Amino acid sequence: MELETDLLAELIARKHACLARLCEMGRVQMELARQGEITRLLHLLSTKQKAMAELQRIEKAMNPFRSQDAGARRWRTPEARRECARRLAECEALLEEIVDQEKRSEAELVRRRDEAAARLEGVHTARQARGAYTARSAPEGSRLDLLSDT
């Protein structure tokens, strides 16, 4: 005979596995952000989005259990209940780590963006300076007047 808690335990196990995958992807994401590997990062984010969609499906399947009295649930064994509770606690820890990874990754990408903007500004300033220098140093006779009537 299958119990409702068998389904709950299975959903929590699937959630745990999904969160563990997302956590590992977060580690890789951070490394790719540090290395500036934008193409690989975008591919990883696409894969990560699929895992997030899977997590949403699991969470939706867990909705009927949210309104239940946890103390009234019937479990196969006390050990099954403890194992499920342990896994659920690990899910919470994984989720916290994932949120922290996302924040750090975003900060790294912002830092890299700002560095790139500063380098571009330096290039722009150097071009302006070079343009001003070459405009002043060009002899007056070497200019071509395209507006004259002759």
DSSP file (Angstrom, degrees, kcal/mol; ACC not computed):
  #  RESIDUE AA STRUCTURE BP1 BP2  ACC     N-H-->O    O-->H-N    N-H-->O    O-->H-N    TCO  KAPPA ALPHA  PHI   PSI    X-CA   Y-CA   Z-CA
    1    1 A M              0   0    0      0, 0.0     2,-0.4     0, 0.0     0, 0.0   0.000 360.0 360.0 360.0 127.6    0.0    0.0    0.0
    2    2 A E        -     0   0    0      3,-0.0     2,-0.3     2,-0.0     3,-0.0  -0.688 360.0-150.6 -88.3 136.2    1.4    3.4   -1.1
    3    3 A L    >>  -     0   0    0     -2,-0.4     3,-1.1     1,-0.1     4,-1.0  -0.696  24.3-118.8-100.8 155.4    1.2    6.2    1.4
    4    4 A E  H 3> S+     0   0    0     -2,-0.3     4,-2.0     1,-0.3     3,-0.4   0.858 115.2  61.8 -56.7 -35.5    0.9    9.9    0.6
    5    5 A T  H 3> S+     0   0    0     69,-0.5     4,-2.7     1,-0.2    -1,-0.3   0.740  92.6  63.9 -68.7 -21.2    4.2   10.4    2.4
    6    6 A D  H <> S+     0   0    0     -3,-1.1     4,-2.1     2,-0.2    -1,-0.2   0.925 106.2  44.6 -63.7 -43.2    5.9    8.1   -0.1
    7    7 A L  H  X S+     0   0    0     -4,-1.0     4,-2.8    -3,-0.4    -2,-0.2   0.916 112.8  51.3 -65.8 -43.0    5.1   10.7   -2.8
    8    8 A L  H  X S+     0   0    0     -4,-2.0     4,-2.5     1,-0.2     5,-0.2   0.929 110.1  49.0 -59.9 -45.6    6.2   13.5   -0.5
    9    9 A A  H  X S+     0   0    0     -4,-2.7     4,-2.2     1,-0.2    -1,-0.2   0.895 111.6  49.9 -61.7 -39.9    9.5   11.8    0.2
   10   10 A E  H  X S+     0   0    0     -4,-2.1     4,-2.4     2,-0.2    -2,-0.2   0.921 110.9  49.0 -65.1 -43.9   10.0   11.3   -3.6
   11   11 A L  H  X S+     0   0    0     -4,-2.8     4,-2.6     1,-0.2    -2,-0.2   0.903 111.5  49.1 -63.1 -40.7    9.3   14.9   -4.3
   12   12 A I  H  X S+     0   0    0     -4,-2.5     4,-2.6     2,-0.2    -1,-0.2   0.884 110.4  51.3 -66.7 -37.5   11.7   16.1   -1.6
   13   13 A A  H  X S+     0   0    0     -4,-2.2     4,-2.3     2,-0.2    -2,-0.2   0.913 111.8  47.0 -64.2 -41.9   14.4   13.7   -3.0
   14   14 A R  H  X S+     0   0    0     -4,-2.4     4,-2.4     2,-0.2    -2,-0.2   0.898 112.1  50.4 -65.6 -40.3   13.8   15.2   -6.5
   15   15 A K  H  X S+     0   0    0     -4,-2.6     4,-2.8     2,-0.2     5,-0.2   0.924 110.2  50.2 -62.0 -44.4   13.9   18.7   -5.1
   16   16 A H  H  X S+     0   0    0     -4,-2.6     4,-2.4     1,-0.2    -2,-0.2   0.927 111.6  47.6 -60.0 -46.5   17.2   17.9   -3.3
   17   17 A A  H  X S+     0   0    0     -4,-2.3     4,-2.0     2,-0.2    -1,-0.2   0.900 113.0  48.9 -63.0 -41.0   18.8   16.5   -6.5
   18   18 A C  H  X S+     0   0    0     -4,-2.4     4,-2.5     2,-0.2    -2,-0.2   0.921 112.1  47.7 -65.4 -44.5   17.6   19.5   -8.5
   19   19 A L  H  X S+     0   0    0     -4,-2.8     4,-2.5     2,-0.2    -2,-0.2   0.873 109.3  53.9 -65.1 -36.7   19.0   22.0   -5.9
   20   20 A A  H  X S+     0   0    0     -4,-2.4     4,-2.2    -5,-0.2    -1,-0.2   0.911 110.1  47.6 -63.7 -41.1   22.3   20.1   -5.8
   21   21 A R  H  X S+     0   0    0     -4,-2.0     4,-2.7     2,-0.2    -2,-0.2   0.927 112.2  49.4 -63.6 -44.5   22.6   20.4   -9.6
   22   22 A L  H  X S+     0   0    0     -4,-2.5     4,-2.0     1,-0.2    -2,-0.2   0.878 109.6  52.0 -62.7 -37.3   21.7   24.1   -9.4
   23   23 A C  H  X S+     0   0    0     -4,-2.5     4,-1.7     2,-0.2    -1,-0.2   0.920 110.4  47.4 -65.3 -43.9   24.3   24.6   -6.7
   24   24 A E  H  X S+     0   0    0     -4,-2.2     4,-2.0     1,-0.2    -2,-0.2   0.914 111.0  51.6 -63.7 -42.2   27.0   22.9   -8.8
   25   25 A M  H  X S+     0   0    0     -4,-2.7     4,-2.9     1,-0.2    -1,-0.2   0.866 105.9  56.5 -62.0 -34.5   26.0   25.0  -11.8
   26   26 A G  H  X S+     0   0    0     -4,-2.0     4,-2.2     2,-0.2    -1,-0.2   0.879 105.0  51.1 -64.1 -37.9   26.3   28.1   -9.6
   27   27 A R  H  X S+     0   0    0     -4,-1.7     4,-1.8     2,-0.2    -2,-0.2   0.931 113.2  44.7 -63.9 -44.6   29.9   27.1   -8.7
   28   28 A V  H  X S+     0   0    0     -4,-2.0     4,-2.7     1,-0.2     5,-0.2   0.904 110.3  56.2 -65.2 -40.8   30.7   26.8  -12.4
   29   29 A Q  H  X S+     0   0    0     -4,-2.9     4,-2.4     1,-0.2    -2,-0.2   0.907 106.6  49.7 -57.3 -44.0   28.8   30.0  -13.2
   30   30 A M  H  X S+     0   0    0     -4,-2.2     4,-2.4     1,-0.2    -1,-0.2   0.913 111.1  48.8 -63.3 -42.8   31.0   31.9  -10.7
   31   31 A E  H  X S+     0   0    0     -4,-1.8     4,-2.0     2,-0.2    -2,-0.2   0.912 111.6  48.9 -64.5 -42.5   34.2   30.5  -12.3
   32   32 A L  H  X>S+     0   0    0     -4,-2.7     5,-2.2     1,-0.2     4,-1.0   0.883 110.6  51.5 -65.0 -37.8   33.0   31.4  -15.8
   33   33 A A  H  <5S+     0   0    0     -4,-2.4     3,-0.5    -5,-0.2    -2,-0.2   0.916 109.8  49.6 -63.9 -42.7   32.1   34.9  -14.6
   34   34 A R  H  <5S+     0   0    0     -4,-2.4    -2,-0.2     1,-0.2    -1,-0.2   0.878 114.3  45.2 -62.2 -37.6   35.6   35.3  -13.1
   35   35 A Q  H  <5S-     0   0    0     -4,-2.0    -1,-0.2    -5,-0.2    -2,-0.2   0.600 108.9-123.8 -83.3 -11.4   37.2   34.1  -16.3
   36   36 A G  T  <5 +     0   0    0     -4,-1.0     2,-1.8    -3,-0.5     3,-0.2   0.767  54.4 156.0  74.0  25.1   35.0   36.3  -18.5
   37   37 A E     >< +     0   0    0     -5,-2.2     4,-2.3     1,-0.2    -1,-0.2  -0.552   8.0 165.8 -84.3  75.2   33.8   33.3  -20.5
   38   38 A I  H  >  +     0   0    0     -2,-1.8     4,-2.6     1,-0.2    -1,-0.2   0.876  68.5  51.7 -66.4 -41.3   30.6   34.9  -21.6
   39   39 A T  H  > S+     0   0    0      1,-0.2     4,-1.8     2,-0.2    -1,-0.2   0.942 114.8  42.5 -62.3 -47.4   29.6   32.4  -24.3
   40   40 A R  H  > S+     0   0    0      1,-0.2     4,-2.4     2,-0.2    -1,-0.2   0.866 112.8  55.1 -66.1 -35.4   30.0   29.5  -22.0
   41   41 A L  H  X S+     0   0    0     -4,-2.3     4,-2.6     2,-0.2    -2,-0.2   0.915 106.7  49.9 -63.4 -43.8   28.3   31.4  -19.2
   42   42 A L  H  X S+     0   0    0     -4,-2.6     4,-1.8     2,-0.2    -1,-0.2   0.894 110.6  50.1 -63.4 -39.4   25.3   32.0  -21.5
   43   43 A H  H  X S+     0   0    0     -4,-1.8     4,-2.0     2,-0.2    -2,-0.2   0.927 111.3  48.8 -63.5 -44.2   25.1   28.3  -22.3
   44   44 A L  H  X S+     0   0    0     -4,-2.4     4,-2.8     1,-0.2    -2,-0.2   0.908 108.6  53.3 -61.4 -42.3   25.2   27.4  -18.7
   45   45 A L  H  X S+     0   0    0     -4,-2.6     4,-2.0     1,-0.2    -1,-0.2   0.851 106.7  52.9 -63.5 -33.9   22.5   29.9  -17.8
   46   46 A S  H  X S+     0   0    0     -4,-1.8     4,-1.3     2,-0.2    -1,-0.2   0.927 112.0  44.6 -64.7 -44.8   20.3   28.3  -20.5
   47   47 A T  H  X S+     0   0    0     -4,-2.0     4,-1.6     1,-0.2    -2,-0.2   0.889 111.9  53.4 -64.6 -39.6   20.8   24.9  -18.9
   48   48 A K  H  X S+     0   0    0     -4,-2.8     4,-2.2     1,-0.2    -1,-0.2   0.863 102.4  58.1 -64.6 -36.2   20.3   26.4  -15.5
   49   49 A Q  H  X S+     0   0    0     -4,-2.0     4,-2.0     1,-0.2    -1,-0.2   0.877 104.0  52.3 -62.6 -37.1   17.0   27.9  -16.6
   50   50 A K  H  X S+     0   0    0     -4,-1.3     4,-2.0     2,-0.2    -1,-0.2   0.902 109.0  49.5 -65.2 -40.7   15.8   24.3  -17.5
   51   51 A A  H  X S+     0   0    0     -4,-1.6     4,-2.3     1,-0.2    -2,-0.2   0.871 108.8  53.2 -65.8 -36.1   16.7   23.1  -14.0
   52   52 A M  H  X S+     0   0    0     -4,-2.2     4,-2.2     2,-0.2    -2,-0.2   0.892 107.4  51.2 -65.3 -38.9   14.8   26.1  -12.5
   53   53 A A  H  X S+     0   0    0     -4,-2.0     4,-2.0     2,-0.2    -2,-0.2   0.897 109.4  50.6 -64.4 -39.6   11.7   25.1  -14.5
   54   54 A E  H  X S+     0   0    0     -4,-2.0     4,-2.2     1,-0.2    -2,-0.2   0.919 108.7  51.8 -62.8 -43.0   12.1   21.5  -13.2
   55   55 A L  H  X S+     0   0    0     -4,-2.3     4,-2.6     1,-0.2    -2,-0.2   0.893 107.6  52.4 -60.7 -40.3   12.3   22.9   -9.6
   56   56 A Q  H  X S+     0   0    0     -4,-2.2     4,-2.3     2,-0.2    -1,-0.2   0.893 108.0  51.2 -63.1 -39.5    9.1   24.9  -10.2
   57   57 A R  H  X S+     0   0    0     -4,-2.0     4,-2.1     2,-0.2    -2,-0.2   0.908 111.0  48.2 -63.7 -41.3    7.3   21.8  -11.4
   58   58 A I  H  X S+     0   0    0     -4,-2.2     4,-1.3     2,-0.2    -2,-0.2   0.932 110.9  50.4 -64.2 -45.8    8.4   19.9   -8.2
   59   59 A E  H  X S+     0   0    0     -4,-2.6     4,-0.6     1,-0.2     3,-0.3   0.899 109.7  51.0 -60.0 -40.8    7.3   22.8   -6.0
   60   60 A K  H >< S+     0   0    0     -4,-2.3     3,-1.1     1,-0.2    -1,-0.2   0.903 107.7  52.6 -63.6 -40.5    3.9   22.9   -7.7
   61   61 A A  H 3< S+     0   0    0     -4,-2.1    -1,-0.2     1,-0.2    -2,-0.2   0.759 107.0  54.6 -66.4 -23.3    3.6   19.1   -7.1
   62   62 A M  H >X S+     0   0    0     -4,-1.3     3,-1.5    -3,-0.3     4,-0.7   0.599  81.1  94.8 -84.3 -11.8    4.3   19.7   -3.4
   63   63 A N  H XX S+     0   0    0     -3,-1.1     3,-1.3    -4,-0.6     4,-0.7   0.855  76.4  58.1 -51.9 -43.9    1.5   22.3   -3.0
   64   64 A P  H 34 S+     0   0    0      0, 0.0     3,-0.4     0, 0.0    -1,-0.3   0.803 104.2  54.2 -59.7 -25.6   -1.1   19.8   -1.7
   65   65 A F  H X4 S+     0   0    0     -3,-1.5     3,-1.0     1,-0.2    -2,-0.2   0.701  91.8  73.3 -79.7 -19.0    1.2   18.9    1.1
   66   66 A R  H << S+     0   0    0     -3,-1.3    -1,-0.2    -4,-0.7     4,-0.1   0.827  96.4  48.2 -67.0 -31.2    1.7   22.5    2.3
   67   67 A S  T 3< S+     0   0    0     -4,-0.7    -1,-0.3    -3,-0.4    -2,-0.1   0.515  94.2 100.0 -88.0  -3.5   -1.8   22.7    3.8
   68   68 A Q  S <  S-     0   0    0     -3,-1.0     2,-0.8    -4,-0.2     3,-0.1  -0.450  83.1-109.7 -82.4 155.0   -1.5   19.5    5.7
   69   69 A D    >>  -     0   0    0      1,-0.2     3,-1.3    -2,-0.1     4,-0.5  -0.759  25.9-152.3 -79.4 113.2   -0.8   19.1    9.3
   70   70 A A  G >4 S+     0   0    0     -2,-0.8     3,-0.9     1,-0.3    -1,-0.2   0.833  92.6  57.3 -60.2 -33.7    2.8   17.6    9.2
   71   71 A G  G 34 S+     0   0    0      1,-0.2    -1,-0.3    -3,-0.1    -2,-0.0   0.726 103.0  54.6 -70.3 -21.0    2.2   15.9   12.6
   72   72 A A  G <4 S+     0   0    0     -3,-1.3    -1,-0.2     2,-0.1    -2,-0.2   0.521  81.4 113.0 -91.1  -6.0   -0.8   14.0   11.2
   73   73 A R    <<  -     0   0    0     -3,-0.9     2,-0.5    -4,-0.5    -3,-0.0  -0.399  64.8-131.6 -69.3 143.1    1.0   12.5    8.2
   74   74 A R        -     0   0    0     -2,-0.1   -69,-0.5     7,-0.0     2,-0.3  -0.853  25.1-169.4 -97.6 125.4    1.5    8.7    8.3
   75   75 A W        -     0   0    0     -2,-0.5     4,-0.0     1,-0.1   -71,-0.0  -0.794  31.1-124.5-111.7 154.1    5.0    7.5    7.5
   76   76 A R  S    S-     0   0    0     -2,-0.3    -1,-0.1     1,-0.2     3,-0.1   0.930  93.9  -6.4 -60.9 -45.4    6.2    4.0    6.8
   77   77 A T     >  -     0   0    0      1,-0.1     4,-1.7    -3,-0.0    -1,-0.2  -0.970  67.6-113.3-145.8 158.3    8.7    4.2    9.6
   78   78 A P  H  > S+     0   0    0      0, 0.0     4,-2.4     0, 0.0     5,-0.2   0.863 119.6  57.4 -60.0 -33.3   10.0    6.9   11.9
   79   79 A E  H  > S+     0   0    0      2,-0.2     4,-2.9     1,-0.2     5,-0.2   0.897 102.3  53.5 -64.9 -39.6   13.3    6.6   10.1
   80   80 A A  H  > S+     0   0    0      1,-0.2     4,-2.2     2,-0.2    -1,-0.2   0.904 110.1  48.2 -60.9 -40.9   11.6    7.5    6.8
   81   81 A R  H  X S+     0   0    0     -4,-1.7     4,-2.4     2,-0.2    -2,-0.2   0.925 112.5  47.5 -64.9 -45.2   10.2   10.6    8.4
   82   82 A R  H  X S+     0   0    0     -4,-2.4     4,-2.7     2,-0.2    -2,-0.2   0.909 111.6  51.0 -63.3 -42.2   13.6   11.6    9.8
   83   83 A E  H  X S+     0   0    0     -4,-2.9     4,-2.5     2,-0.2    -1,-0.2   0.915 111.0  48.2 -62.3 -42.8   15.3   11.0    6.5
   84   84 A C  H  X S+     0   0    0     -4,-2.2     4,-2.3    -5,-0.2    -1,-0.2   0.917 112.4  48.5 -63.8 -43.4   12.7   13.2    4.7
   85   85 A A  H  X S+     0   0    0     -4,-2.4     4,-2.2     2,-0.2    -2,-0.2   0.895 111.3  50.7 -63.7 -40.5   13.1   15.9    7.3
   86   86 A R  H  X S+     0   0    0     -4,-2.7     4,-2.1     2,-0.2    -2,-0.2   0.930 111.5  47.5 -62.3 -45.6   17.0   15.7    7.0
   87   87 A R  H  X S+     0   0    0     -4,-2.5     4,-2.1     1,-0.2    -2,-0.2   0.888 110.1  52.4 -64.3 -39.2   16.7   16.0    3.2
   88   88 A L  H  X S+     0   0    0     -4,-2.3     4,-1.8     2,-0.2    -1,-0.2   0.896 108.4  50.8 -64.5 -39.5   14.3   18.9    3.5
   89   89 A A  H  X S+     0   0    0     -4,-2.2     4,-1.9     1,-0.2    -1,-0.2   0.893 109.2  51.3 -63.9 -39.3   16.8   20.8    5.8
   90   90 A E  H  X S+     0   0    0     -4,-2.1     4,-2.9     1,-0.2    -2,-0.2   0.873 105.4  56.9 -64.2 -36.3   19.5   20.1    3.3
   91   91 A C  H  X S+     0   0    0     -4,-2.1     4,-2.6     1,-0.2    -2,-0.2   0.921 106.2  49.3 -59.1 -43.8   17.3   21.6    0.6
   92   92 A E  H  X S+     0   0    0     -4,-1.8     4,-2.1     2,-0.2    -1,-0.2   0.907 111.7  48.3 -62.9 -41.8   17.0   24.8    2.6
   93   93 A A  H  X S+     0   0    0     -4,-1.9     4,-2.2     2,-0.2    -2,-0.2   0.908 112.0  49.5 -65.4 -41.7   20.8   25.0    3.0
   94   94 A L  H  X S+     0   0    0     -4,-2.9     4,-2.6     1,-0.2    -2,-0.2   0.912 109.4  52.1 -62.8 -42.2   21.3   24.4   -0.7
   95   95 A L  H  X S+     0   0    0     -4,-2.6     4,-2.3     1,-0.2    -1,-0.2   0.906 108.7  50.1 -62.3 -41.8   18.8   27.1   -1.5
   96   96 A E  H  X S+     0   0    0     -4,-2.1     4,-2.2     1,-0.2    -1,-0.2   0.914 111.5  49.1 -61.3 -42.8   20.6   29.6    0.7
   97   97 A E  H  X S+     0   0    0     -4,-2.2     4,-2.7     1,-0.2    -2,-0.2   0.899 109.7  51.7 -64.3 -40.0   23.9   28.7   -0.9
   98   98 A I  H  X S+     0   0    0     -4,-2.6     4,-2.4     2,-0.2    -2,-0.2   0.917 109.6  48.9 -63.0 -43.8   22.4   29.1   -4.4
   99   99 A V  H  X S+     0   0    0     -4,-2.3     4,-2.0     2,-0.2    -1,-0.2   0.910 112.4  48.9 -62.1 -42.5   21.0   32.6   -3.5
  100  100 A D  H  X S+     0   0    0     -4,-2.2     4,-2.4     2,-0.2    -2,-0.2   0.909 110.2  51.3 -63.6 -42.4   24.5   33.5   -2.2
  101  101 A Q  H  X S+     0   0    0     -4,-2.7     4,-2.9     1,-0.2     5,-0.2   0.914 108.2  52.2 -60.0 -43.3   26.2   32.2   -5.3
  102  102 A E  H  X S+     0   0    0     -4,-2.4     4,-2.5     1,-0.2    -1,-0.2   0.910 110.0  48.4 -60.9 -43.0   23.8   34.3   -7.5
  103  103 A K  H  X S+     0   0    0     -4,-2.0     4,-2.2     2,-0.2    -1,-0.2   0.925 114.0  45.6 -63.8 -44.9   24.6   37.5   -5.5
  104  104 A R  H  X S+     0   0    0     -4,-2.4     4,-2.2     2,-0.2    -2,-0.2   0.904 113.3  50.0 -66.5 -40.5   28.4   36.9   -5.8
  105  105 A S  H  X S+     0   0    0     -4,-2.9     4,-2.4     2,-0.2    -2,-0.2   0.913 110.5  49.6 -64.0 -43.0   28.2   36.0   -9.5
  106  106 A E  H  X S+     0   0    0     -4,-2.5     4,-2.4    -5,-0.2    -1,-0.2   0.921 110.4  50.6 -62.0 -43.3   26.1   39.1  -10.2
  107  107 A A  H  X S+     0   0    0     -4,-2.2     4,-2.4     1,-0.2    -1,-0.2   0.894 110.2  50.4 -61.9 -39.7   28.7   41.2   -8.3
  108  108 A E  H  X S+     0   0    0     -4,-2.2     4,-2.5     2,-0.2    -1,-0.2   0.915 110.8  48.3 -64.8 -42.9   31.5   39.7  -10.3
  109  109 A L  H  X S+     0   0    0     -4,-2.4     4,-2.4     2,-0.2    -2,-0.2   0.886 111.5  49.9 -66.2 -38.0   29.8   40.4  -13.6
  110  110 A V  H  X S+     0   0    0     -4,-2.4     4,-2.6     2,-0.2    -2,-0.2   0.912 110.7  50.7 -64.6 -42.4   29.1   44.0  -12.6
  111  111 A R  H  X S+     0   0    0     -4,-2.4     4,-2.2     1,-0.2    -2,-0.2   0.928 112.1  46.3 -60.4 -45.6   32.7   44.4  -11.6
  112  112 A R  H  X S+     0   0    0     -4,-2.5     4,-2.4     2,-0.2    -1,-0.2   0.888 111.7  51.8 -65.6 -38.5   33.9   43.0  -15.0
  113  113 A R  H  X S+     0   0    0     -4,-2.4     4,-2.5     2,-0.2    -2,-0.2   0.931 110.2  48.6 -62.0 -45.2   31.4   45.2  -16.8
  114  114 A D  H  X S+     0   0    0     -4,-2.6     4,-2.2     1,-0.2    -2,-0.2   0.880 110.5  51.1 -64.7 -37.9   32.7   48.3  -15.0
  115  115 A E  H  X S+     0   0    0     -4,-2.2     4,-2.3     2,-0.2    -1,-0.2   0.920 110.9  48.5 -63.4 -43.1   36.3   47.4  -15.8
  116  116 A A  H  X S+     0   0    0     -4,-2.4     4,-2.5     1,-0.2    -2,-0.2   0.902 110.7  51.0 -63.9 -40.9   35.4   47.0  -19.5
  117  117 A A  H  X S+     0   0    0     -4,-2.5     4,-2.4     2,-0.2    -1,-0.2   0.899 109.9  50.0 -63.3 -40.3   33.6   50.3  -19.4
  118  118 A A  H  X S+     0   0    0     -4,-2.2     4,-2.1     2,-0.2    -2,-0.2   0.901 110.6  49.5 -65.6 -40.5   36.7   52.0  -17.9
  119  119 A R  H  X S+     0   0    0     -4,-2.3     4,-2.2     2,-0.2    -2,-0.2   0.920 111.7  48.8 -64.4 -42.3   38.9   50.5  -20.5
  120  120 A L  H  X S+     0   0    0     -4,-2.5     4,-2.6     1,-0.2    -2,-0.2   0.892 109.7  51.9 -64.0 -39.4   36.6   51.7  -23.3
  121  121 A E  H  X S+     0   0    0     -4,-2.4     4,-2.6     1,-0.2    -1,-0.2   0.895 108.7  51.5 -63.1 -39.3   36.6   55.1  -21.8
  122  122 A G  H  X S+     0   0    0     -4,-2.1     4,-2.3     2,-0.2    -2,-0.2   0.900 110.6  47.8 -63.6 -40.9   40.4   55.1  -21.7
  123  123 A V  H  X S+     0   0    0     -4,-2.2     4,-2.3     2,-0.2    -2,-0.2   0.919 112.2  49.6 -65.0 -43.4   40.5   54.1  -25.4
  124  124 A H  H  X S+     0   0    0     -4,-2.6     4,-2.2     1,-0.2    -2,-0.2   0.919 111.6  48.3 -61.7 -44.6   37.9   56.9  -26.2
  125  125 A T  H  X S+     0   0    0     -4,-2.6     4,-2.5     1,-0.2    -1,-0.2   0.897 110.7  51.3 -63.4 -41.4   39.9   59.5  -24.3
  126  126 A A  H  X S+     0   0    0     -4,-2.3     4,-2.7     2,-0.2    -1,-0.2   0.896 109.7  50.0 -64.2 -39.8   43.2   58.4  -26.0
  127  127 A R  H  X S+     0   0    0     -4,-2.3     4,-2.9     2,-0.2    -2,-0.2   0.909 110.6  49.7 -64.5 -41.6   41.5   58.7  -29.5
  128  128 A Q  H  X S+     0   0    0     -4,-2.2     4,-2.6     2,-0.2    -2,-0.2   0.929 112.4  47.3 -62.8 -43.9   40.3   62.1  -28.7
  129  129 A A  H  X S+     0   0    0     -4,-2.5     4,-2.4     2,-0.2    -2,-0.2   0.927 113.7  47.3 -63.6 -44.7   43.7   63.2  -27.5
  130  130 A R  H  X S+     0   0    0     -4,-2.7     4,-2.8     1,-0.2     5,-0.2   0.907 112.4  50.6 -63.2 -40.9   45.4   61.8  -30.6
  131  131 A G  H  X S+     0   0    0     -4,-2.9     4,-1.9     1,-0.2    -2,-0.2   0.907 111.5  47.2 -63.6 -41.4   42.7   63.4  -32.8
  132  132 A A  H  X S+     0   0    0     -4,-2.6     4,-1.6     2,-0.2    -1,-0.2   0.898 113.4  49.1 -66.3 -39.7   43.3   66.8  -31.2
  133  133 A Y  H  X S+     0   0    0     -4,-2.4     4,-2.0     1,-0.2    -2,-0.2   0.934 112.8  45.5 -65.6 -47.0   47.1   66.4  -31.5
  134  134 A T  H  X S+     0   0    0     -4,-2.8     4,-0.9     1,-0.2    -1,-0.2   0.832 110.0  55.3 -69.3 -30.2   47.0   65.4  -35.1
  135  135 A A  H  < S+     0   0    0     -4,-1.9    -1,-0.2    -5,-0.2    -2,-0.2   0.876 112.3  43.0 -68.5 -36.5   44.5   68.2  -36.0
  136  136 A R  H  < S+     0   0    0     -4,-1.6    -2,-0.2     1,-0.2    -1,-0.2   0.821 113.9  50.3 -76.8 -31.8   46.9   70.8  -34.5
  137  137 A S  H  < S+     0   0    0     -4,-2.0    -1,-0.2    -5,-0.2    -2,-0.2   0.593  83.6 103.8 -87.3  -8.1   50.0   69.4  -36.0
  138  138 A A  S  < S-     0   0    0     -4,-0.9     5,-0.1    -3,-0.2    -4,-0.0  -0.595  79.1-115.6 -75.1 129.2   48.7   69.2  -39.5
  139  139 A P    >   -     0   0    0      0, 0.0     3,-1.4     0, 0.0     4,-0.2  -0.301  20.0-121.0 -63.1 148.3   50.2   72.1  -41.7
  140  140 A E  G >  S+     0   0    0      1,-0.3     3,-1.1     2,-0.2    -2,-0.1   0.835 110.0  56.2 -61.6 -34.3   47.6   74.5  -43.0
  141  141 A G  G 3  S+     0   0    0      1,-0.2    -1,-0.3     3,-0.0    -3,-0.0   0.610  94.8  67.0 -75.7 -10.9   48.5   73.8  -46.6
  142  142 A S  G <  S+     0   0    0     -3,-1.4     2,-0.3     2,-0.1    -1,-0.2   0.467  79.2 100.7 -91.2   0.5   47.9   70.1  -46.3
  143  143 A R    <   -     0   0    0     -3,-1.1     2,-0.6    -4,-0.2    -3,-0.0  -0.605  68.2-135.9 -86.0 146.7   44.1   70.5  -45.8
  144  144 A L        -     0   0    0     -2,-0.3     2,-0.8     2,-0.0    -2,-0.1  -0.904  10.9-148.5-104.1 122.1   41.7   69.9  -48.6
  145  145 A D        +     0   0    0     -2,-0.6     3,-0.2     1,-0.1    -2,-0.0  -0.813  21.0 172.9 -93.7 111.9   39.0   72.5  -48.9
  146  146 A L  S    S+     0   0    0     -2,-0.8    -1,-0.1     1,-0.2    -2,-0.0   0.433  71.3  63.4 -96.4  -0.7   35.9   70.8  -50.4
  147  147 A L  S    S+     0   0    0      3,-0.0    -1,-0.2     2,-0.0    -2,-0.0   0.517  74.4 109.9-100.9  -7.0   33.6   73.9  -49.9
  148  148 A S        -     0   0    0     -3,-0.2     0, 0.0     1,-0.1     0, 0.0  -0.325  66.4-134.7 -73.8 155.3   35.3   76.3  -52.2
  149  149 A D              0   0    0      1,-0.2    -1,-0.1    -2,-0.0    -3,-0.0   0.604 360.0 360.0 -83.3 -12.9   33.7   77.4  -55.5
  150  150 A T              0   0    0      0, 0.0    -1,-0.2     0, 0.0    -2,-0.0   0.455 360.0 360.0 -84.6 360.0   36.8   77.0  -57.6
